[in-house]
Structure formats: structure tokens, C-alpha cells
Amino acid sequence: MATLVVLGSGIMATALATPFTDNGNEVRLVGTHLDREIIDSIKNTGVHPNLNLEVPPNVTAYQLEEAAEAFDGVDLVMSGVNSFGVDWAGEQLAGLLRPGMHVIALAKGMQADDDGNLTILPRALMAHLPDDLRDQVSISAIAGPSIAGEVAMRRHTCVVFTGENPEVLDLWRDLFATDFYHVWTSSDFVGVEVCAATKNCYAFGAGFMHGQLDALDEDHPQYVNFNYGAALFGQASVEMTQFMDLLGGQPSTVLGLPGIGDCFVTCRCRRLPASASGGRTGTARCAR
């Protein structure tokens, strides 16, 4: 049995406990300073209040001040914070990680320095570690099309685990893959992460497809405005490929799960209310 400690108890980080524990493993879920009510709910009722679902029985919840206890004796770590929390999480992990640990990250996005140079978030996370420690831990990431509630409900889901070490990626895949959670691996670390960030721009644009109709208040709702959406979706594939040229990813990555696949599910879920989208809506909750 393997044990995974997760820093952050958001909806996707918690949902991923389902496939991991379905494989007979254990999860220690550590809340951030913003997650106190979530952790209290899980401790007291077993229910994640934002997912509105019971967490698997092999999940143990910890408040942030109990993080050292949760990390004790564990070699597998997930950074489950969102993009706004990456620097904070890196600072926390700098004092909690030990040599030989394997880290996998969920946050999607890129950071820009003062000169406009972009860094994928898994590397931004690790930049907070001391130099000698950074060289002794691995960093990978999860990308590709998935909605948190569907993962928690064991809906068929296909994702990509990415990083620079194929052997480490195989380790993560074997720990998470189930009959419903299907895992591909890719060593195109930059390409996968750039797709995961940029597809959100086009997904927001796809929201205008419905917003235009709402503004027109037409009498023929069966004519949805898919023509506009198709044009935007096609342009998204072109521009994400251009990002690969600029930032060093592989153009073929855009055509698979991390690019067009993830763009599709994010575009589609924008129309759903929060109760139906399981964590993706037209608001920030849609981000994983």
C-alpha cells in the first residue's frame, strides 16, 4: 500500500483520492489556511462540502498545523493548490519535503518574470526549494480533460501525467490508473503544461457563444451559435500550436488530450451550473 500526502483540499485534489484509494492506497489530505471549514467537515462528517460527496474511507484529513505529522514517513506528495497558491505551496514544501520524494502538481498556468519570460507552474513551485533539495526530488504534473466531480463519481476520464522522467511517470500512472481513470504519460513537460494554461483563454471565449444568444433574446433557441464556437475552437488549435513554437513544446501535444481534448471539456462545462459541472463553471470554480 502506498501513501500520498496532498497539500490543499480543493475539489480536484480531493476527487483524485478516489482512483488512488481504489487501488488500495491511502491519502492524507492537508488543508491550507483557506481550507479549515473543508477539513472540519471531512473530519466531522466525511463529506467534502464543495463536492457534496463523501470522501473515500482511506482518506485522513489534517489541518495545516498538522502538516508535519501528515508528511511523516511519506514519499509521495501532491501539490493540490490552485495557480494563485503555487508560491505559497512552494514555501510550505521547502520545509516539508525530503530527498527522494516524488511530487506531482495540479495547478495550471504560467508565471512571468519582470522581463516577460514564462515559467510553467510545476517549475515555479520547485523554485522555492533549496538548491540541494530541488535536485533530489522529482516533479511531475497532471493535465488533460477532467472535471473533478466526474472523477469523484468514477466517470470514465482520460488524463495525461507529464514530467521529465519516464520512470517516475510510470510510477504515478500505476498508482492512479483504474478501470475508469485512464492515464497517458508524456515527457513533453513544457508542451503539456502550456496547453493546460492556454486552453483556458479559448474556453472563456467560448462562453461568448452563449452570451451572444442571451443578449439577442431570440425566438429560435435551437440555433445555438455553434458556427461561432467552431471558428473559435479551430483558431484555438492554431494558436496553441504557435505557443509550442514560442515556448519549446511539441506541436503534436496540442492535438491530443492536453490541448484540444482539455479545451473541449472546458468550453462545454462553461454552460453548466455549478451543481452539474462538478467543479467547472463560468466562474473561477471551473479551474482545477
N, C-alpha and C positions, 0 to 999 in steps of 0.2 A: 504494500500500500504506500502511495506517495502522498505527501502533504504539501499543499500550496498555501502560502500566505498572501493575501490580497490587501493592498493598501488602497482604500477607497471602497465604499459600499453603494455606489450608484447602480442604476438598473442593469447596465450591461455587465459590469464586474460581477454582480450578484447572479445574473442569469447564467453566466458561464460556469457557475458552480454546478449546474445541472449535468452537463456532459462529463465534467471532471469527476464528480462523485458517482455518476452512473457507472464509471469504470472501477468503482471500489476504492476511490481515493477520498482524502479528507481536505476540507478547506477551512482556513482560519481567516475570517473576514474582519479587517480592521477599519473602522470608520475614521474619516478625517474629522477635523474640528467642526465641520459643517454637517456631519452625519450623525450627531448624537441621538436625535429622535429616531432615525432609522435603526441604529444599533439597539437602542432601548426597545423598540418594537420587536426586533428579531429575538432579543433575549427574553422578552416577556411573553410574546405570542407566537413566535416562529414565523411571522408574516413580514415581508418587506412591504412597507406602506405604499411605495410608489409603483411597484409592480403589482401590488394587490394579490400576491401569491405567497404561499408558504415556501420557505427556503428548504432545500434538501436536508434530511436529518444529519448528514455528515458535515454540516456547516456549523462552526462555532463563531459567535460574534464577539468582538473585542472593541472597547473604546480606545481612543488614540493613546491615552496614558498607559494602556496595557500592551502597547505595540511590542516592547522588548520581550514580553512573555510570549506573544504570538510568534515572533520571529525566531525564538529559541529552538535550535535543532532542525531548522527547515532550510532546504537548499533551493526550493523553487519559489519564485516571487512574481507576483503580478502587480504592475502599477495600474490601478483602476481609476485614476482621477481623469477629469476631462482636460482639454487643452489649456484652460486657464490655471490649472493646478499643477502643471508639469514642473515648474521651477520649485514650487513648494515641495512636491513629492521627491524631487532630486535631493533637496536639502535634508529631508527626512531619511531617505535611503542611504545617504552618505554616512549616517551614524548607525544604520541597522544592518547593512549588507556585510558579508564576509567573503573572503576569497573562495572561489569555486562555485558560488551561487549562479543560478540562471534566472534572468529577469525577462519578463515579457510585458509589453506595454499595449495599452488600448487607445490612448489619446491620439486624435487625428489633427494634423495641421503642420505648419512650419513656422519657425521663428526667423525674424530678420534682424540683422545687426545694424549698426549705425550706417554702414556702407551699402545696405540693401542685400547683403549676402544671405541666402536662405539655408536653414538647417532643419532637417526632419526632426520631429519631436522625440523619438527614442534617443537620438544622439544628444539633443538638448537636455533630456533627463539625466543622461550619464555624465554630462559635462560637470555636474555638481559633485561628483565623486572625487576623492583624492586620486592623483595620477596613478599611484602604485595599485590601488584597489581597482580602478577602472580597467586596468589591464588583466585583472584576474577574475572578472565576472563577464558573463555573456549577456548580450541584449538582443531580443527579438521583438516582433510586434504581430498583432492580429489585425487583419484588414479584410476587405471583401464584404459582400452584401449580407447583412444580418440585422434583424430587428430584435431587440432584447426580449420582448415578451414572447416572440415566436421561439426563440432559443429555450427560454424557461419552460415553454409548453411542449417542447420536443417536436416542433415542426421541422421538416427537412430543411437544412441550412447548409450552404456551401461557402467556405471561407478560405482565405489564404493566410498562412503563417509565414512571415518573412524575416530574414536576417542574413548575416554573412556566413554563418557556419551551418552547412547542411546537416551535420550530425546532430547539432543541437536542435535544429528544426524538426528532425525525425523524432527526437526525444519528446518534444512538445506535442507533435502530432499523435504519437502513440498514447500519450496521457489524456488527450481530449477527444480523439475521434471515436464516434459511436455509430450506431445504425442510422441516426438522424442528423448527427453533426459531422459533416463531411469536410475533411481538411486537405487542402492542397498546400504545397510549400513552394517558396520562391526565394532565390538568393538575390533577386533584383531589389535590394533593400530600398534604395532611393526611389526607384520606379513605382513600387507598390505604395510607399508612403506618400509620394507626390500625388498619385491618383486618389488616394484616400482623402487628401486635403482638397484638391482642386474640384473634385466632382460635386462638392457641396455648393460651389458657386453656381453651377448649372442647375442643380436641384432647386435652389432658391428662384432662379429664373423660370423654372417650370411652373412655379406657383402662380406666375402671372397668367399662365394659360387659363386657369380657372378664374383668377381675379378679373380678367378682362370680361368674361361672361357675366360675372356677378355685377360688374359696373354697367353693362349694357342692359341687364334685366330683360333679356329677350324671351319670346314666347315659344322658342323651339330648343329646349334644353338638350334634346337628343343629338344636336350638332355641337359637339363638346369643344371644339377648337384644337383637335389633335394635329391639324396641319401646322399650327404654330409650334406645338410641342415637338413634333418630329423634326422640324427645322432646327430647333434649339438642341435637341438630342444629337443630331448629326454634327452640328457645329462643335458640340462638346467633345466628340471623339477626335475631331481635327485639332482643337486647341490643346487637349490633354497630350496628344502626340507631340505637339510643339514644345510643351513643357518638358517632355522627355529629352528632346534635343538640347534644351537650355540647361537642364539640371543633371543630366547624365544617366537617366533611366533608359530602359529598353522599350522601344515603341510598341512591341508586341504585348507588353503588360497592359496597355490601355484597352486592348481588345478582349481581355478576359475578366475574371471576377473582380479584381481590384479597381478596374476602370469603368467600362460600360456596364458591367454587372451591378456594381455598387451604385453607380449613377442612376440606374433604372429603379432600384428599390427605394432610393432616397427621393427621387422625383415622385414616385407613386404614393409614398406614405404622406407626402405633404398635404394631401387632400383629406386624410383620415383624421377624425378626432383622436384625442389622446387615448381614450379607452379602447379604440380599435387599433391604433398603431403600435401599441406596446412599447412606447418609448420614443417614437418618432412622430413629431407633428410639425406644424409650421413655425413652432417656437423653438427656443434653444433645447428643449427636452428631446427634440429629434436627434440631436447629436449624441453619439455613443459615449 
